[in-house]
Structures are given as C-alpha cells and as structure tokens.
Amino acid sequence: MTKRSRTRQLSSEEKRLWSHVARHVKPMKGKRLPVEPEPEAKPATAPVPQVVAASPVLPSLPPPVKPALPPLAPVERKTLQALRRGRKEVDSVIDLHGMRQEEAHFALLRFLHRAQGSGYGLVLVITGKGGAAVAGGLFDERGVLRRMVPHWLRLPDLRHVVIGFEEASPQHGGSGALYVRLRRRRGAG
C-alpha cells in the first residue's frame, strides 16, 4: 500500500507572485528562473480600471507597516535633581572605560538586558571622558566610548529596553557617564 501525497496546485495569482519573487534572486547553479505564467481570463462583469504599476507582473503593493519605534525621552527633571542632591541612587552601574569598542558594546547590551530583567529603572553607564590624544598618530582618536554609547542607546534594537538617557551629574562622572532609564519588561507587574 503506497501513500500518495496530495499537493495543492498554485493559483495563477500565486504563480505570478512566485515568479516576481524568483526574478529578484540569483538562481542556484544548474537551475533557471520559473517561466512567467499567462494571466487567466476572467469573466467580464464590469470594466476594470487599468493600474500602471512599477512592476509588469504585480501592481505596486503598499509597504508593510512596521510598528513605530517608541521615541526616546529625557530623564525627568525631578529624577535628575534627586540624583544630584543624593536623595536618589541609581539601581546599578557599569564601567566601560578601558574596554575596546566591540567589547564595550556587548558588555553594555548584556548589562542593559540583565538590568531590565531585574526590574531596574535607572542605571549609570560610565564611558570615561577620553584623554588627550598624542598628535600625529594614526589611531590617536580618544573618547570613542563617550561618543559611541549614546549612538548605541539610540539604536532601534535597544528601544524596547531604553526609555531615554542624560549626561550624569558631576558626582556620578559628569560628561564621562550617562544616566539611562529602562523600560519595564513586558509581562512584569
């Protein structure tokens, strides 16, 4: 007794769509692109308006709607004042200075995710201020982390973790550190 597998036949619309997709990829060695299917004749009920499309096969489709990224917000003034006056403490601290850029980036990501998982709302990220560079050297750029950490915090993949950030007050490192507000983890009470 042999078992036959049933395969559903593709509709002409599905064939046209697949042909459109296949034309935009490089075929594997020894393979060729599928043949463009002929459009099926439909019974005429009413005249269909002609749509000029960018592609000869498919009418232009609206771009897929991506969920909007939540905007970054500054740390509240009251929170900053409480931190400066010593009435409020940060929940956790990471010190990145002295690390190489890639190492610091991964350390920051791990730290932020762990802090969010622990329910922390405000953390301190120390980048260091960057010392004076010796002129004339090929790689004499200093303060790389001070510039890069704010850039990393603005990236779309951290928007679900970071609400916003501000330069720290002098007692917490001033321009060499950042206060970072974290979002509550989804599903956390």
Secondary structure, DSSP 8 states (H G I E B T S, - for coil): -----------HHHHHHHHHHHTTS---TT--------------SS-------SSSSS------------------HHHHHHHHTTSS--SEEEE-TTS-HHHHHHHHHHHHHHHHHTT--EEEEE--------TT-TT----HHHHHHHHHHHSGGGTTTEEEEEE--GGGTGGGEEEEEE---TT--
